[in-house]
């Protein structure tokens, strides 16, 4: 798909009229950065899909209880045996 020189010139004139001369370089710079980020993320996703995942055991995070307002203990881990609890 090729854009003719006349169509490209019309696009440039339209962009210049719409955004003004001061904002056009900033917009072009931002577009270039976005394209580089998109390209690097796409490559990273492709590389991630090619690598064989290493078998790692799932480690479960310890459960915590949030402290009630005014409780100075903060959050604390949940244990199998709590006060008043018998299993």
N, CA, C and O of each residue as an XYZ file, in Angstrom:
348
protein
N       0.847     -1.167      0.000
C       0.000      0.000      0.000
C       0.891      1.227      0.000
O       1.643      1.453      0.948
N       0.812      1.998     -1.028
C       1.631      3.201     -1.144
C       0.743      4.431     -1.107
O      -0.369      4.431     -1.633
N       1.253      5.478     -0.476
C       0.559      6.756     -0.436
C       1.201      7.652     -1.495
O       2.423      7.791     -1.544
N       0.384      8.242     -2.320
C       0.932      9.119     -3.364
C       1.497     10.394     -2.721
O       1.056     10.780     -1.639
N       2.448     11.039     -3.360
C       3.027     12.266     -2.810
C       1.993     13.366     -2.577
O       2.121     14.137     -1.626
N       0.987     13.447     -3.416
C      -0.052     14.462     -3.251
C      -0.863     14.173     -1.981
O      -1.153     15.087     -1.210
N      -1.222     12.927     -1.768
C      -1.985     12.557     -0.573
C      -1.159     12.804      0.682
O      -1.687     13.279      1.687
N       0.131     12.487      0.633
C       1.008     12.726      1.781
C       1.092     14.225      2.077
O       1.035     14.624      3.240
N       1.224     15.054      1.050
C       1.295     16.495      1.223
C       0.003     17.033      1.824
O       0.038     17.908      2.689
N      -1.133     16.517      1.373
C      -2.413     16.928      1.947
C      -2.522     16.534      3.414
O      -3.047     17.299      4.222
N      -2.033     15.349      3.767
C      -2.031     14.926      5.165
C      -1.180     15.856      6.029
O      -1.589     16.227      7.129
N      -0.010     16.230      5.539
C       0.881     17.119      6.286
C       0.241     18.491      6.470
O       0.287     19.054      7.564
N      -0.353     19.031      5.415
C      -1.018     20.338      5.502
C      -2.191     20.269      6.473
O      -2.383     21.181      7.277
N      -2.975     19.199      6.404
C      -4.112     19.040      7.311
C      -3.639     18.941      8.761
O      -4.219     19.578      9.641
N      -2.604     18.158      9.022
C      -2.077     18.016     10.391
C      -1.529     19.351     10.888
O      -1.727     19.708     12.049
N      -0.841     20.090     10.015
C      -0.286     21.386     10.395
C      -1.404     22.360     10.745
O      -1.296     23.113     11.713
N      -2.478     22.345      9.957
C      -3.605     23.237     10.218
C      -4.351     22.834     11.483
O      -4.826     23.690     12.229
N      -4.450     21.546     11.719
C      -5.204     21.058     12.874
C      -4.452     21.263     14.183
O      -5.036     21.728     15.162
N      -3.171     20.924     14.216
C      -2.419     20.956     15.472
C      -1.519     22.172     15.625
O      -1.156     22.508     16.752
N      -1.150     22.834     14.565
C      -0.255     23.974     14.664
C       1.192     23.532     14.591
O       1.510     22.361     14.795
N       2.073     24.492     14.295
C       3.490     24.193     14.109
C       4.224     23.828     15.376
O       5.216     23.101     15.320
N       3.765     24.311     16.526
C       4.484     24.053     17.783
C       4.239     22.637     18.309
O       5.141     22.027     18.884
N       3.054     22.122     18.122
C       2.724     20.816     18.696
C       3.071     19.652     17.789
O       3.147     18.515     18.253
N       3.281     19.906     16.515
C       3.555     18.823     15.573
C       4.818     18.038     15.897
O       4.767     16.809     15.852
N       5.956     18.664     16.222
C       7.141     17.866     16.577
C       6.926     17.017     17.827
O       7.412     15.888     17.910
N       6.191     17.569     18.805
C       5.908     16.797     20.016
C       5.035     15.585     19.703
O       5.249     14.497     20.239
N       4.055     15.784     18.834
C       3.193     14.660     18.454
C       3.972     13.589     17.700
O       3.766     12.395     17.918
N       4.866     14.018     16.813
C       5.669     13.051     16.064
C       6.602     12.286     17.001
O       6.790     11.080     16.844
N       7.180     12.979     17.964
C       8.077     12.337     18.938
C       7.303     11.317     19.779
O       7.772     10.202     20.007
N       6.120     11.712     20.234
C       5.298     10.805     21.035
C       4.875      9.581     20.220
O       4.841      8.464     20.736
N       4.553      9.802     18.946
C       4.185      8.675     18.090
C       5.365      7.729     17.897
O       5.189      6.511     17.919
N       6.565      8.275     17.709
C       7.760      7.443     17.572
C       8.046      6.628     18.817
O       8.402      5.453     18.728
N       7.890      7.251     19.982
C       8.099      6.526     21.254
C       7.087      5.397     21.396
O       7.432      4.279     21.778
N       5.841      5.706     21.085
C       4.797      4.688     21.200
C       5.074      3.509     20.276
O       4.873      2.356     20.659
N       5.532      3.793     19.069
C       5.844      2.720     18.125
C       7.014      1.875     18.627
O       6.991      0.652     18.491
N       8.040      2.511     19.207
C       9.176      1.751     19.745
C       8.739      0.875     20.907
O       9.161     -0.277     21.006
N       7.893      1.409     21.793
C       7.406      0.629     22.937
C       6.579     -0.551     22.448
O       6.748     -1.672     22.928
N       5.690     -0.303     21.496
C       4.869     -1.385     20.955
C       5.734     -2.466     20.322
O       5.478     -3.656     20.503
N       6.751     -2.055     19.583
C       7.637     -3.014     18.924
C       8.400     -3.851     19.950
O       8.515     -5.068     19.800
N       8.927     -3.193     21.004
C       9.686     -3.939     22.011
C       8.787     -4.885     22.800
O       9.198     -5.999     23.126
N       7.566     -4.456     23.111
C       6.643     -5.332     23.835
C       6.229     -6.527     22.979
O       6.081     -7.639     23.485
N       6.047     -6.293     21.694
C       5.689     -7.391     20.795
C       6.819     -8.407     20.711
O       6.582     -9.615     20.735
N       8.052     -7.911     20.612
C       9.198     -8.823     20.584
C       9.313     -9.598     21.886
O       9.611    -10.792     21.874
N       9.077     -8.923     23.017
C       9.159     -9.596     24.316
C       8.098    -10.681     24.433
O       8.374    -11.761     24.954
N       6.899    -10.407     23.959
C       5.842    -11.415     24.007
C       6.190    -12.606     23.118
O       5.921    -13.753     23.476
N       6.784    -12.333     21.970
C       7.175    -13.412     21.062
C       8.262    -14.273     21.699
O       8.199    -15.501     21.650
N       9.270    -13.616     22.303
C      10.343    -14.369     22.972
C       9.797    -15.173     24.134
O      10.227    -16.303     24.365
N       8.848    -14.601     24.874
C       8.262    -15.289     26.009
C       7.540    -16.557     25.560
O       7.586    -17.577     26.248
N       6.886    -16.496     24.426
C       6.162    -17.651     23.902
C       7.092    -18.735     23.392
O       6.710    -19.904     23.360
N       8.318    -18.372     22.989
C       9.277    -19.328     22.450
C      10.018    -20.093     23.537
O      10.415    -21.240     23.333
N      10.205    -19.461     24.687
C      10.954    -20.116     25.766
C      10.099    -21.176     26.440
O       8.892    -21.007     26.613
N      10.742    -22.263     26.813
C      10.039    -23.305     27.552
C       9.920    -22.857     29.005
O      10.924    -22.494     29.618
N       8.734    -22.874     29.558
C       8.575    -22.429     30.941
C       9.252    -23.397     31.910
O       9.115    -24.615     31.790
N       9.972    -22.844     32.854
C      10.628    -23.656     33.873
C       9.588    -24.089     34.902
O       8.738    -23.297     35.307
N       9.659    -25.326     35.313
C       8.715    -25.830     36.300
C       9.109    -25.321     37.674
O      10.137    -25.714     38.225
N       8.278    -24.442     38.220
C       8.515    -23.909     39.545
C       7.290    -24.207     40.394
O       6.158    -24.004     39.955
N       7.515    -24.689     41.608
C       6.362    -24.971     42.465
C       5.671    -23.668     42.856
O       6.317    -22.651     43.107
N       4.364    -23.724     42.901
C       3.598    -22.547     43.303
C       3.729    -22.361     44.805
O       3.501    -23.291     45.579
N       4.092    -21.170     45.204
C       4.226    -20.850     46.618
C       3.045    -19.983     47.005
O       2.833    -18.907     46.446
N       2.281    -20.470     47.970
C       1.114    -19.727     48.403
C       1.526    -18.688     49.435
O       2.254    -18.985     50.382
N       1.052    -17.472     49.235
C       1.357    -16.393     50.169
C       0.604    -16.644     51.471
O      -0.516    -17.155     51.449
N       1.204    -16.293     52.598
C       0.509    -16.506     53.865
C      -0.726    -15.610     53.957
O      -0.697    -14.448     53.553
N      -1.794    -16.164     54.487
C      -3.009    -15.376     54.664
C      -2.835    -14.468     55.869
O      -2.178    -14.840     56.841
N      -3.412    -13.303     55.811
C      -3.340    -12.364     56.929
C      -4.727    -11.862     57.271
O      -5.635    -11.849     56.440
N      -4.861    -11.450     58.518
C      -6.100    -10.838     58.990
C      -5.814     -9.363     59.154
O      -4.819     -8.986     59.774
N      -6.678     -8.523     58.602
C      -6.497     -7.091     58.762
C      -6.943     -6.701     60.159
O      -7.920     -7.221     60.698
N      -6.196     -5.774     60.721
C      -6.490     -5.327     62.077
C      -7.737     -4.468     62.094
O      -8.038     -3.762     61.131
N      -8.453     -4.537     63.196
C      -9.621     -3.682     63.391
C      -9.135     -2.274     63.704
O      -8.018     -2.106     64.193
N      -9.950     -1.260     63.432
C      -9.531      0.103     63.766
C      -9.201      0.217     65.246
O      -9.965     -0.232     66.100
N      -8.076      0.810     65.535
C      -7.643      0.968     66.922
C      -6.793     -0.181     67.419
O      -6.242     -0.083     68.516
N      -6.658     -1.262     66.674
C      -5.839     -2.404     67.064
C      -4.381     -2.082     66.769
O      -4.039     -1.727     65.641
N      -3.530     -2.204     67.764
C      -2.124     -1.839     67.595
C      -1.305     -2.975     66.993
O      -0.141     -2.772     66.650
N      -1.876     -4.147     66.859
C      -1.118     -5.296     66.373
C      -0.909     -5.261     64.859
O      -0.001     -5.920     64.353
N      -1.723     -4.512     64.135
C      -1.601     -4.495     62.680
C      -2.138     -5.789     62.101
O      -2.938     -6.470     62.743
N      -1.713     -6.134     60.909
C      -2.165     -7.395     60.327
C      -1.230     -8.500     60.786
O      -0.031     -8.279     60.956
N      -1.771     -9.667     60.981
C      -0.976    -10.782     61.497
C      -1.331    -12.047     60.731
O      -2.441    -12.176     60.216
N      -0.383    -12.984     60.658
C      -0.659    -14.216     59.913
C      -1.753    -15.054     60.560
O      -1.926    -15.038     61.779
N      -2.480    -15.776     59.740
C      -3.510    -16.669     60.229
C      -2.856    -18.004     60.534
O      -2.114    -18.542     59.712
N      -3.125    -18.526     61.690
C      -2.589    -19.842     62.060
C      -3.755    -20.814     62.195
O      -4.917    -20.416     62.275
N      -3.417    -22.072     62.217
C      -4.452    -23.098     62.339
C      -5.167    -23.045     63.661
O      -6.373    -23.284     63.708
N      -4.483    -22.745     64.727
C      -5.065    -22.697     66.048
C      -5.110    -21.250     66.518
O      -4.062    -20.637     66.721
N      -6.263    -20.713     66.689
C      -6.432    -19.360     67.195
C      -7.046    -19.391     68.573
O      -7.437    -20.456     69.050
N      -7.141    -18.250     69.223
C      -7.772    -18.226     70.547
C      -9.253    -18.596     70.444
O      -9.991    -18.041     69.630
N      -9.657    -19.514     71.260
C     -11.035    -19.959     71.283
C     -11.395    -20.874     70.136
O     -12.571    -21.162     69.918
N     -10.405    -21.335     69.404
C     -10.665    -22.203     68.264
C     -10.018    -23.545     68.501
O      -8.835    -23.627     68.833
N     -10.786    -24.588     68.331
C     -10.231    -25.920     68.515
C     -10.564    -26.764     67.305
O     -11.735    -26.972     66.988
N      -9.539    -27.250     66.630
C      -9.735    -28.105     65.442
C      -9.387    -29.510     65.755
O      -9.485    -30.378     64.887
